[in-house]
Structure formats: structure tokens, C-alpha cells
């Protein structure tokens, strides 16, 4: 998969938002299977670390520092 540099910041922020959403879901009590949701959060967190490393490789070309997206 080849993601255009112009979409890289959106990908970083989308995965970050997904993690925040999943964390908030886990705070609630209406979950059917908490272990599935915890596993999903773990996978999202691992993916986020990968995405951040990939973003650092194109950060200068994109022109937006990673810290500003986070």
C-alpha cells in the first residue's frame, strides 16, 4: 500500500482518534465482550506506533511535525 504524503497526517490523526474512542468505550459498562475490545485497543496501539515511525520518514516532505498532529 502506498499512502500519498498529503494523506499521511490524516492517517496518523485517524488512528489516534480511534484509540481515544476505544479507550472511552472501555470506560463504559455496556460492553458485551471486554476482552475483544481490549485486544482491539492493543492492536490499534501497536499500529499507531508503526504509523508514527512511518510518518517520521515523510515528515519533512509533508511539512507538518508529528508532534503538531498529536
Backbone torsions as a table, in degrees:
resi	resn	phi	psi	omega
1	UNK	NA	136.4	179.4
2	UNK	-121.9	112.2	-178.9
3	UNK	-96.0	125.0	177.3
4	UNK	-60.2	144.2	-179.3
5	UNK	-56.6	-32.9	-178.6
6	UNK	-67.2	-21.2	179.4
7	UNK	-97.5	-7.3	-177.2
8	UNK	-58.5	-44.9	178.7
9	UNK	-62.0	-36.3	178.5
10	UNK	-64.3	-40.7	178.5
11	UNK	-62.8	-44.5	178.8
12	UNK	-60.3	-48.7	-177.5
13	UNK	-69.9	-32.3	178.7
14	UNK	-66.2	-42.3	178.8
15	UNK	-68.9	-39.6	175.8
16	UNK	-59.8	-44.8	179.1
17	UNK	-63.9	-37.4	177.8
18	UNK	-63.3	-38.4	177.5
19	UNK	-65.3	-45.7	179.1
20	UNK	-61.3	-41.2	178.5
21	UNK	-63.3	-46.1	-179.5
22	UNK	-64.0	-39.5	177.3
23	UNK	-61.3	-41.8	178.4
24	UNK	-66.6	-36.3	176.1
25	UNK	-61.6	-40.5	-178.8
26	UNK	-67.7	-22.1	177.3
27	UNK	-74.4	-22.6	-179.3
28	UNK	-78.7	170.7	-178.1
29	UNK	-110.2	1.7	-174.7
30	UNK	-91.3	14.9	-178.2
31	UNK	-79.1	139.5	178.4
32	UNK	-81.2	-46.0	-177.0
33	UNK	-132.7	90.5	-176.0
34	UNK	-59.1	-36.3	-177.1
35	UNK	-64.7	-36.5	176.1
36	UNK	-64.3	-41.8	-179.7
37	UNK	-68.9	-35.7	176.7
38	UNK	-66.9	-39.0	177.8
39	UNK	-65.2	-41.0	178.3
40	UNK	-62.0	-42.7	177.6
41	UNK	-62.5	-41.1	178.0
42	UNK	-61.0	-45.5	179.6
43	UNK	-64.8	-41.0	176.4
44	UNK	-61.0	-41.7	-179.8
45	UNK	-64.0	-41.0	177.9
46	UNK	-66.2	-41.7	177.6
47	UNK	-63.2	-39.4	179.1
48	UNK	-61.2	-42.6	177.7
49	UNK	-62.3	-40.9	177.6
50	UNK	-63.1	-47.0	-178.9
51	UNK	-61.7	-40.1	179.0
52	UNK	-63.5	-41.2	178.1
53	UNK	-64.6	-41.7	178.1
54	UNK	-64.4	-39.3	180.0
55	UNK	-63.4	-38.6	-179.1
56	UNK	-58.5	-27.0	179.9
57	UNK	-73.0	-23.7	-178.6
58	UNK	-115.5	6.2	-174.2
59	UNK	-54.6	-45.6	-178.7
60	UNK	-66.5	-40.3	179.6
61	UNK	-66.8	-34.6	179.8
62	UNK	-74.0	-40.1	178.9
63	UNK	89.1	7.6	177.6
64	UNK	-122.5	117.9	179.3
65	UNK	-62.5	142.9	179.4
66	UNK	-54.5	-40.9	-178.1
67	UNK	-60.9	-30.8	-179.8
68	UNK	-72.6	-30.5	178.8
69	UNK	-74.0	-37.3	-177.3
70	UNK	-77.7	NA	NA
